[in-house]
Amino acid sequence: MNMDDRTRILIFGASAHGIGWLTERYARYFNRQPQRFAASISTADVTNGSMVATVLDAVRPDVVINTAGKTHGWGYPNIDGCQASQEAKDRTYQVNTIGAGIIGRQCLSRGIYLVHLGSGCIFDGSTEGGFKETDTPNPVSWYAWTKVQADEILSQLGNTLILRIRMPISGEVHPRNLITKLAGGTHIINVLNSVTVVDELLQVTEQLMLLRGVGIYHVTNPVPVRHEQIMDWYCEIVDPDHRERYQMVGLHEYKTLARRSNCVLSTEKLQKVGIHMSDAPDAIRQCLAEYRENLHPVEVK
């Protein structure tokens, strides 16, 4: 294949402060296939239309992946930071909603296919079979509300694929990884939730890109799990002594600045296009085995 025939991918999700976890994972995934893809990361401020337009015209990508989003900050490692102050709320809205709209419209005007990372946390509670893509969101935090608004804006554009994910989990030791978050906490809520295994998210993204899928898809691993199960497996696979470091609490006892979403997403739509993800319990146990190896790498002599 001529190198010029490769699919050029531009990923938004970095700034002067660093590169986002999923931003880096997407770039790494596609650049491991150099005969087919050429991926680059933009540090442009997604809330600045001129900057976004300039980088699009310079790179001329075939596909844009938007992983940019405010999920923490202002002294908080989680979505509490997104509503810690009016400044925090304004910036979260600018990046998560306005920025997504800017990228969407700039891509549309240039005929560029856009993949946008949405969030399943726009739902809270339970419904039979899990929430579907067509269900009405009921966001319970400012962060979730900004993601709802982005979905509404981008859904009006015909060139956009929106992937809603939940609680990303991986074998990589990283502060944004659900495993790291749970292992670093002292209180665990025992509520059923969907999760997204990052390695499979990357594969599903490629599959849907090749299909030129548009609209909203829930990208979570079937068979939802409880955090207690994940920590039981963590103690079994990673650290048997960890069981003494956390305790279970009821949902009403878990006090945070921003309410947390707890929900299950239906993946029926994804399966109807022939894409099947691994059941979460099996995939999570595999992630934990990889996490153990990455946490305690064997020294090569």
C-alpha positions as CSV (number, residue, x, y, z in Angstrom):
1,M,0.0,0.0,0.0
2,N,1.1,3.5,-0.9
3,M,1.7,5.4,2.4
4,D,-0.4,8.2,1.0
5,D,-3.4,5.8,1.0
6,R,-3.3,5.5,4.7
7,T,-6.3,6.9,6.7
8,R,-5.2,10.1,8.4
9,I,-6.6,10.5,11.9
10,L,-6.4,13.6,14.0
11,I,-7.2,13.3,17.7
12,F,-8.3,16.2,19.9
13,G,-7.7,15.7,23.6
14,A,-4.4,17.3,24.6
15,S,-3.2,20.7,25.8
16,A,-0.2,22.4,27.2
17,H,-1.0,20.5,30.5
18,G,-0.7,17.1,29.0
19,I,-2.2,14.4,26.8
20,G,-5.4,12.7,27.9
21,W,-5.3,9.0,28.7
22,L,-7.7,7.9,26.0
23,T,-6.2,10.4,23.6
24,E,-2.8,8.7,24.0
25,R,-4.4,5.2,23.8
26,Y,-6.1,6.0,20.5
27,A,-2.9,7.4,19.0
28,R,-0.9,4.4,20.1
29,Y,-3.5,1.9,18.8
30,F,-3.8,3.3,15.3
31,N,0.0,4.0,14.9
32,R,0.6,0.4,15.6
33,Q,-0.9,-0.2,12.2
34,P,1.4,2.1,10.1
35,Q,0.4,0.5,6.8
36,R,-3.2,1.5,7.3
37,F,-3.3,4.5,9.6
38,A,-1.4,7.7,10.5
39,A,-2.6,9.2,13.7
40,S,-1.6,12.5,15.2
41,I,-2.6,14.4,18.3
42,S,-3.6,18.1,18.4
43,T,-3.0,20.4,21.3
44,A,-5.4,23.0,19.9
45,D,-7.9,24.6,22.3
46,V,-11.1,23.0,21.2
47,T,-13.1,26.0,22.4
48,N,-11.3,28.2,19.8
49,G,-12.8,27.9,16.4
50,S,-9.9,29.5,14.6
51,M,-7.4,27.2,16.2
52,V,-9.5,24.1,15.3
53,A,-10.0,25.3,11.7
54,T,-6.2,26.0,11.3
55,V,-5.2,22.5,12.5
56,L,-7.8,20.8,10.4
57,D,-6.6,22.6,7.3
58,A,-3.0,21.9,8.1
59,V,-3.4,18.2,8.7
60,R,-6.3,17.5,6.4
61,P,-7.4,14.4,8.2
62,D,-9.9,11.8,6.9
63,V,-11.1,11.1,10.4
64,V,-11.2,13.2,13.6
65,I,-11.6,11.6,17.0
66,N,-12.6,13.9,19.8
67,T,-11.6,12.7,23.2
68,A,-11.3,16.2,24.6
69,G,-13.3,16.7,27.8
70,K,-13.2,18.1,31.3
71,T,-13.7,15.2,33.8
72,H,-11.8,16.6,36.8
73,G,-9.7,19.5,38.0
74,W,-9.8,22.4,40.4
75,G,-8.3,20.3,43.1
76,Y,-10.5,17.3,42.5
77,P,-9.5,14.0,40.8
78,N,-13.0,13.4,39.6
79,I,-16.2,15.1,38.3
80,D,-16.6,16.9,41.6
81,G,-14.1,19.4,40.0
82,C,-16.5,20.1,37.2
83,Q,-18.9,21.9,39.5
84,A,-16.6,23.0,42.2
85,S,-17.1,26.7,41.3
86,Q,-18.7,28.8,38.7
87,E,-15.4,29.0,36.9
88,A,-15.2,25.2,36.9
89,K,-18.7,24.9,35.6
90,D,-18.1,27.5,32.8
91,R,-14.9,25.8,31.6
92,T,-16.5,22.3,31.7
93,Y,-19.3,23.6,29.6
94,Q,-17.0,25.3,27.2
95,V,-14.9,22.2,26.6
96,N,-17.5,19.5,26.8
97,T,-20.3,21.2,25.0
98,I,-19.1,24.2,23.0
99,G,-15.8,22.6,22.0
100,A,-17.6,19.5,20.8
101,G,-19.9,21.6,18.7
102,I,-17.1,23.6,17.2
103,I,-15.2,20.5,16.2
104,G,-18.4,19.0,14.8
105,R,-19.3,22.0,12.6
106,Q,-15.7,22.4,11.4
107,C,-15.6,18.8,10.4
108,L,-19.0,18.9,8.7
109,S,-18.0,21.9,6.6
110,R,-14.9,20.0,5.4
111,G,-16.5,16.7,4.8
112,I,-14.5,15.1,7.6
113,Y,-15.8,12.1,9.5
114,L,-16.0,12.7,13.2
115,V,-15.9,10.2,16.1
116,H,-16.9,11.7,19.4
117,L,-16.5,10.1,22.8
118,G,-19.7,10.6,24.8
119,S,-20.6,9.3,28.2
120,G,-23.1,6.8,29.6
121,C,-23.2,8.7,32.8
122,I,-26.0,10.8,31.3
123,F,-28.3,8.1,32.6
124,D,-28.9,7.2,36.3
125,G,-31.0,4.4,37.8
126,S,-32.2,1.2,36.2
127,T,-34.4,0.2,33.4
128,E,-35.3,-3.3,32.0
129,G,-32.5,-4.4,29.6
130,G,-30.4,-1.3,30.2
131,F,-30.7,2.2,28.8
132,K,-30.9,2.4,25.0
133,E,-29.5,5.0,22.7
134,T,-33.0,6.4,22.2
135,D,-33.9,6.8,25.9
136,T,-34.2,10.3,27.3
137,P,-31.1,11.2,29.5
138,N,-31.6,12.1,33.1
139,P,-28.2,13.6,34.1
140,V,-27.5,14.0,37.8
141,S,-24.3,16.1,37.6
142,W,-23.1,19.2,35.8
143,Y,-20.5,17.1,33.9
144,A,-23.2,14.7,32.7
145,W,-25.4,17.6,31.7
146,T,-22.7,19.1,29.5
147,K,-22.3,15.7,27.8
148,V,-26.0,15.5,27.1
149,Q,-25.8,18.9,25.5
150,A,-22.9,17.8,23.3
151,D,-24.8,14.7,22.2
152,E,-27.8,16.9,21.2
153,I,-25.7,19.2,19.1
154,L,-23.7,16.5,17.4
155,S,-26.7,14.3,16.7
156,Q,-27.9,17.0,14.3
157,L,-24.8,16.5,12.1
158,G,-24.8,13.7,9.6
159,N,-21.1,13.0,9.7
160,T,-20.7,12.1,13.4
161,L,-20.4,8.9,15.3
162,I,-21.0,9.2,19.1
163,L,-19.6,6.5,21.3
164,R,-21.0,6.5,24.8
165,I,-18.7,4.7,27.2
166,R,-18.8,4.0,31.0
167,M,-16.1,3.8,33.6
168,P,-13.1,2.9,31.3
169,I,-11.1,0.0,32.6
170,S,-7.7,-1.3,31.5
171,G,-4.7,-3.4,32.4
172,E,-2.6,-0.2,32.4
173,V,-1.7,1.4,35.7
174,H,-3.1,4.9,35.2
175,P,-5.0,7.3,37.5
176,R,-8.0,7.5,35.1
177,N,-8.3,3.7,35.1
178,L,-11.3,2.4,37.1
179,I,-9.1,-0.2,38.7
180,T,-6.7,2.4,40.0
181,K,-9.6,4.6,41.2
182,L,-11.2,1.7,43.1
183,A,-7.9,0.4,44.5
184,G,-7.0,3.9,45.8
185,G,-10.3,4.5,47.5
186,T,-11.6,3.4,50.9
187,H,-15.3,3.2,50.3
188,I,-17.0,1.1,47.6
189,I,-20.6,1.3,46.5
190,N,-22.2,-2.0,45.6
191,V,-24.3,-0.9,42.6
192,L,-24.7,-2.7,39.3
193,N,-22.9,-0.7,36.5
194,S,-21.7,-1.1,32.9
195,V,-18.0,-0.7,32.2
196,T,-16.0,-0.2,29.0
197,V,-12.7,-2.1,28.6
198,V,-10.4,0.3,26.8
199,D,-8.7,-2.3,24.5
200,E,-12.1,-3.3,23.2
201,L,-13.2,0.3,22.8
202,L,-10.3,0.9,20.5
203,Q,-11.2,-2.1,18.4
204,V,-14.9,-1.2,18.2
205,T,-14.0,2.3,17.2
206,E,-12.0,1.0,14.2
207,Q,-14.8,-1.4,13.3
208,L,-17.4,1.3,13.3
209,M,-15.1,3.7,11.5
210,L,-14.7,1.2,8.7
211,L,-18.5,0.8,8.5
212,R,-18.8,4.7,8.5
213,G,-21.3,4.4,11.3
214,V,-23.1,7.5,12.4
215,G,-25.4,8.3,15.3
216,I,-25.1,7.1,18.8
217,Y,-23.8,3.7,20.0
218,H,-23.3,2.4,23.5
219,V,-19.9,0.8,23.8
220,T,-19.8,-1.1,27.0
221,N,-19.1,-4.7,27.8
222,P,-22.1,-6.9,28.2
223,V,-23.0,-8.4,31.7
224,P,-22.8,-5.4,34.1
225,V,-20.8,-5.8,37.3
226,R,-20.7,-4.4,40.8
227,H,-17.6,-2.6,42.2
228,E,-17.5,-5.1,45.0
229,Q,-17.0,-7.9,42.4
230,I,-14.1,-5.9,40.8
231,M,-12.5,-5.5,44.2
232,D,-13.0,-9.2,45.1
233,W,-11.2,-10.0,41.8
234,Y,-8.5,-7.4,42.6
235,C,-7.8,-9.1,45.9
236,E,-7.7,-12.5,44.3
237,I,-5.5,-11.5,41.3
238,V,-3.5,-8.4,42.3
239,D,-3.2,-7.9,46.0
240,P,-4.7,-10.4,48.6
241,D,-4.0,-7.9,51.4
242,H,-6.1,-5.1,49.9
243,R,-9.3,-6.4,51.4
244,E,-8.5,-4.7,54.7
245,R,-8.2,-1.3,53.1
246,Y,-11.8,-0.6,51.9
247,Q,-15.4,-1.0,53.1
248,M,-18.7,-1.2,51.5
249,V,-21.2,1.7,51.9
250,G,-24.7,2.3,50.8
251,L,-25.5,4.7,48.0
252,H,-27.1,7.1,50.4
253,E,-23.9,7.1,52.5
254,Y,-21.6,8.1,49.6
255,K,-21.4,11.8,49.9
256,T,-19.8,13.7,47.0
257,L,-20.0,17.2,45.5
258,A,-21.4,15.9,42.2
259,R,-23.9,13.0,42.3
260,R,-22.5,9.9,40.7
261,S,-24.4,8.1,37.9
262,N,-25.1,4.4,38.4
263,C,-26.6,2.6,35.4
264,V,-26.5,-0.2,32.8
265,L,-26.4,0.5,29.1
266,S,-27.9,-1.7,26.5
267,T,-25.5,-2.8,23.7
268,E,-28.2,-4.3,21.5
269,K,-27.7,-1.7,18.8
270,L,-24.0,-2.5,18.6
271,Q,-24.7,-6.2,18.4
272,K,-27.1,-5.6,15.5
273,V,-24.3,-4.4,13.3
274,G,-22.3,-7.5,14.1
275,I,-20.0,-6.1,16.8
276,H,-19.7,-8.1,20.0
277,M,-17.7,-7.2,23.0
278,S,-16.5,-9.6,25.7
279,D,-18.6,-10.2,28.8
280,A,-17.4,-7.7,31.4
281,P,-16.5,-10.3,34.1
282,D,-14.1,-12.2,31.9
283,A,-12.6,-9.0,30.3
284,I,-12.1,-7.4,33.7
285,R,-10.3,-10.4,35.1
286,Q,-8.0,-10.3,32.1
287,C,-7.4,-6.6,32.7
288,L,-6.5,-7.3,36.4
289,A,-4.0,-10.0,35.4
290,E,-2.3,-7.4,33.1
291,Y,-2.6,-4.8,35.8
292,R,-0.7,-7.0,38.2
293,E,2.1,-7.5,35.7
294,N,2.3,-3.8,35.0
295,L,2.2,-3.0,38.7
296,H,5.1,-5.4,39.4
297,P,7.1,-5.7,36.2
298,V,9.6,-8.5,36.1
299,E,13.1,-7.1,35.9
300,V,15.0,-8.2,32.7
301,K,18.5,-9.2,33.6
